[in-house]
């Protein structure tokens, strides 16, 4: 009986799979994909897929890892990825992919199939950043800034706002873009990335309807867009007039949207700003600050109104005015149809209250 028990551990050991599971790959047998680019193909199909791979340093070498960009054209994105896998002796790992760049020509045709595909993949993070590459995504992926510590790190720091915080760059996530494509009364947006030598220029934002890119805002309009979208506090405004010439830096910023009903529906935008005079051609400490506050408020009103009317002309709603309208009414589809009818001509009522709190450390 005792001898029989001796063989039990041996039999159990034989039943264990151990490390024979072929679905598991050691880290030295993987290539990590940090960014994916999607463009229109020149031939062999509608898509050209580009991958930015992180190549680790060899042995005891120190310094930033190298990057490699590889591309493939195919009839579909899955087919292109399978063809790309055939080019390497290691497994392509997408679990660390944090950047999806779509070429401007491909999203002007259609964006929803791309967002749908990447949202379905379980190895692509929902918090991956999405952006438009201009002129094409492949050129964006090929840029390697000298300050980059590992492939794609420069873009990650920009959109996470851990490294820099720019008033001209907005952040868009894959999960949020998917939600905006499928939510009535809310439309997607993405930052535009342009290669500029060995650096990126990110100072514009692309607006989408439910199917494709419809327009790109200028840098000044992008700045106004970010301020209203995120209540961005680190803003500045430049006031130029025959009587006043100064720059105001905001220390506090708050905004509120509401839909006002009456003889004509209108969208009320209320903004409150408090800040200091950052630059001026003449001392302002002893002057009446109220005239500076009024001039700054008028300047902000004009900038916001111009940007909102441009979005209205494109029939896109990234701020969710449609959601706000539906939330305050109870007729369901009837309210949504009415909103679609009135939004292209609805009036914007923008009012900004500016409070100057000081002139810096100098009078």
Secondary structure, DSSP 8 states (H G I E B T S, - for coil): -HHHHHHHHHHHHHH--TT--TT---GGGEEEEEEEEEEE-SSSSSEEEEEEEEE---TT--S--EEEEEEEEESSHHHHHHHHHTT-SSEEE-TT--EEEEEHHHHHH--HHHHHHHHH-TTS-TT-EEEEEES-HHHHHH---TT-SSTTHHHHHHHHTSS---TT----BHHHHHHHHHSTT---EEEEEEEETTEEEEEEEEEE-SSSEEEE--HHHHHHHHHHHHT-SS-EEEEE-SS-EEEEEEEEEEEEEEEE-SSS-EEEEEEEEEEEEEEESS--TTS-HHHHHHHHHHHHHHHHHHHHHHHHHTT--TT-HHHHHHHT---THHHHHHHHHHGGG-EEEEEEEEEEEE-TT--
